[in-house]
Amino acid sequence: MEKLNKVLHILHADDDAEDRWIFQDGLTEYDATIGLTQFEDGCHLLTYIETLQPDAHTQYTIVCDMQMPNMSCLDVLSRIKQLHVWKEVPFIIFSTSSLIEDIQKCMGSGALAFYSKPNTFAENLRVISEMILRCRQNNYSTTS
C-alpha cells in the first residue's frame, strides 16, 4: 500500500494536561482526520506501543515532550529504537526547551525533528503543519 494512502495516527506523550489539550486542539484545527492517542508520560506510551500491533493501513508518528517524570523522551526514544517494528517510526520532540545541547542529543539519538513549543495558537498550527509534512515525507514501514 502506498504510504500516501495510509491514515496518519499520532501517539503523543506530554506530562502537562494543558499542553496535551493545546496539541490536540491544534491538530484538530489543522486536520481532524488525523488520529491521535495521548499519554501523560513516556511509560504509558511505551506500554501502549509494546502491546500495539501496527497495521499496514496506518502511518504512525510519535510526538514526545522532552522533560517528563519517570522517563525522559531520550529514554523513550532509546527503548523504541530497540523495538524492531517501531524503530523506523518518526519520532518528534515537542519541547519547551530550545537549548542546542538538547536538540543535538535528541537528533543524535534518532529523532526525526525537534520543535520548541510555540507561544501562540497560530504558531502552534504552523509547527503542527510542518510536523505532519515531515512525517508524511518520511519513508518507513511498520510491517517489515
RATACOR-V864803 format. One record per backbone hydrogen bond with DSSP energy under -1.0 kcal/mol. NH is the residue of the N-H (numbers start at 0). CO is the residue of the C=O. Records with the same first field share a line. If there is no record, write none. Layout:
NH->CO / CO
This chain:
4->1
5->2
6->56
8->58
9->34
10->60
11->36
12->62
13->38
19->15
20->16
21->17
22->18
23->19
24->20
25->21
26->22
27->23
28->24
29->25
30->26
33->30
34->7
36->9
38->11
44->40
45->41
46->42
47->43
48->44
49->45
51->47
57->54
58->6
60->8
61->89
62->10
63->91
64->12
70->68
72->65
75->71
76->72
77->73
78->74
79->75
80->76
82->79
85->82
86->82
88->85
91->61
92->112
93->63
94->114
102->98
103->99
104->100
105->101
106->102
107->103
108->104
109->106
110->105
111->90
114->92
116->94
123->119
124->120
125->121
126->122
127->123
128->124
129->125
130->126
131->127
132->128
133->129
134->130
135->131
136->132
137->133
